[in-house]
Amino acid sequence: MDAVSMMILISIGNVVAWVAAMRGRPAERMLLLNVVVCCLGAFAGGGLAVWLTPTGLARIPLIFLGFLGALLALRLTRRLFRQAED
């Protein structure tokens, strides 16, 4: 994975985390945790995109799977925190 792909994935993770923090309830506004979780999810999805697509054609799947990975990681983390609170 090159430096441009990594910057794209970090940006995707930050944007998803920021939107989630703005749309969440006040108890769910854990911006730092959201940023870390979304960036890790974006890297997982981006790694999957790089693994699935041939070299040189990975930009669109990288963005799509990075975004999807960030959303899934955020959703899983919020679900785990809700279960821990109950």
C-alpha positions, 0 to 999 in steps of 0.5 A, a space after each residue: 500500500 502506497 502513501 497516497 492510499 494510506 492518506 486516503 484511508 486516514 482521511 476516510 476514517 477521520 471523516 466517518 468519525 467526525 460525522 458519527 460524533 456530530 450525529 451521535 447522542 452526547 453520551 456517544 460523542 467519543 471523538 478520539 475513540 471514533 477516530 482510532 476505530 474508524 481509521 483501523 476499520 478503513 485500513 482493514 477495508 483498504 487492505 481487503 481492497 488491495 488484496 482483491 484488486 489487481 495493481 493500479 486499479 485499486 483506487 475506487 475499491 479502496 475508497 469504497 471498502 475503506 468507507 465500508 470498513 470504517 462504518 462497520 468498525 464503528 457500528 461494532 464498537 458502539 454495539 459492544 459499548 452499549 452491551 457493556 453499559 446494560 
